[in-house]
């Protein structure tokens, strides 16, 4: 996916924009103290990091990166469209039925227990 679509995906997941002149394109996106990654190889190169563990120790959201890095622009559009069509609060889980919640990333959570 391209950079702009990547930003849309981060925002759909509840990440907030933080202005920072030293960051790529002058800003980064953060949620729960984790920083969204747009392109992991470029980030590692810029930081001189050689492993994912180093990025994790710097509060980068490596898990989300690997979950979505193969998405196309069209896949992001579809995910956001479905989520926005049924949700009431952007970035928050949406109740479906019988204790099941849909998260912005498309995962389901069973809260019946």
C-alpha positions as CSV (number, residue, x, y, z in Angstrom):
1,X,0.0,0.0,0.0
2,X,1.2,3.5,-0.5
3,X,2.1,5.9,2.3
4,X,-1.2,7.8,2.4
5,X,-3.2,4.6,2.6
6,X,-0.9,3.4,5.3
7,X,-1.7,6.6,7.3
8,X,-5.4,6.0,6.8
9,X,-5.0,2.5,8.2
10,X,-3.1,3.8,11.2
11,X,-5.7,6.4,11.9
12,X,-8.5,3.8,11.5
13,X,-6.7,1.8,14.2
14,X,-6.9,4.7,16.6
15,X,-3.3,6.0,16.2
16,X,-2.9,9.7,16.7
17,X,-0.7,12.0,14.6
18,X,2.2,13.6,16.4
19,X,4.2,16.4,14.7
20,X,7.9,15.8,14.8
21,X,10.3,17.5,12.4
22,X,12.8,14.6,12.8
23,X,10.3,12.0,11.8
24,X,9.6,10.7,8.3
25,X,7.4,13.3,6.6
26,X,7.4,15.4,9.7
27,X,5.2,13.3,11.9
28,X,4.5,9.9,13.4
29,X,1.4,8.0,14.6
30,X,1.2,6.6,18.2
31,X,-1.3,4.6,20.2
32,X,-0.8,3.1,23.7
33,X,2.8,4.2,23.6
34,X,3.5,2.3,20.4
35,X,4.6,4.0,17.2
36,X,3.1,2.9,13.8
37,X,5.7,1.6,11.3
38,X,5.3,2.6,7.6
39,X,8.3,0.7,6.2
40,X,10.3,-1.4,8.5
41,X,13.5,-1.7,6.5
42,X,13.8,2.0,6.0
43,X,13.1,2.5,9.7
44,X,15.8,0.0,10.7
45,X,18.3,1.7,8.4
46,X,17.5,5.2,9.7
47,X,17.9,4.1,13.3
48,X,20.8,1.7,12.8
49,X,18.7,-1.1,14.1
50,X,19.4,-4.7,13.0
51,X,16.5,-6.5,14.5
52,X,12.8,-6.3,15.2
53,X,13.5,-6.6,18.9
54,X,15.5,-3.4,18.8
55,X,12.4,-1.6,17.3
56,X,10.2,-3.2,19.9
57,X,12.4,-1.9,22.7
58,X,12.0,1.6,21.2
59,X,8.2,1.3,21.3
60,X,7.6,0.6,17.6
61,X,4.5,-1.5,16.8
62,X,6.2,-4.3,14.9
63,X,3.3,-6.7,15.4
64,X,0.9,-4.4,13.5
65,X,3.5,-3.8,10.8
66,X,3.7,-7.5,10.0
67,X,0.0,-7.9,10.2
68,X,-0.7,-5.3,7.5
69,X,2.5,-4.8,5.4
70,X,1.2,-6.9,2.6
71,X,-2.2,-5.1,2.3
72,X,-3.0,-3.3,-0.9
73,X,-4.7,0.1,-1.1
74,X,-7.9,-1.7,-2.1
75,X,-7.7,-4.0,0.9
76,X,-7.3,-1.0,3.3
77,X,-10.3,0.7,1.6
78,X,-12.4,-2.4,2.1
79,X,-11.4,-2.9,5.7
80,X,-12.1,0.8,6.6
81,X,-15.4,0.8,4.7
82,X,-16.7,-2.3,6.5
83,X,-15.5,-1.0,9.9
84,X,-16.9,2.5,9.4
85,X,-20.2,1.1,8.2
86,X,-20.9,-0.6,11.5
87,X,-19.0,1.4,14.2
88,X,-20.0,4.3,16.4
89,X,-16.6,5.4,17.6
90,X,-13.5,5.5,15.3
91,X,-10.6,3.4,16.6
92,X,-12.8,1.6,19.1
93,X,-14.2,-2.0,19.0
94,X,-17.7,-2.4,17.9
95,X,-20.2,-4.8,19.5
96,X,-21.6,-7.3,17.0
97,X,-23.7,-9.8,19.0
98,X,-23.6,-12.3,21.8
99,X,-20.5,-10.9,23.5
100,X,-18.5,-10.7,20.2
101,X,-16.7,-7.4,19.4
102,X,-15.1,-6.3,16.1
103,X,-11.8,-4.4,16.4
104,X,-10.7,-1.9,13.8
105,X,-8.0,-4.3,12.6
106,X,-10.7,-6.8,11.6
107,X,-10.1,-9.2,14.5
108,X,-12.9,-10.5,16.6
109,X,-12.9,-10.7,20.4
110,X,-15.3,-12.9,22.4
111,X,-16.1,-11.2,25.7
112,X,-18.7,-13.6,27.0
113,X,-16.5,-14.9,29.7
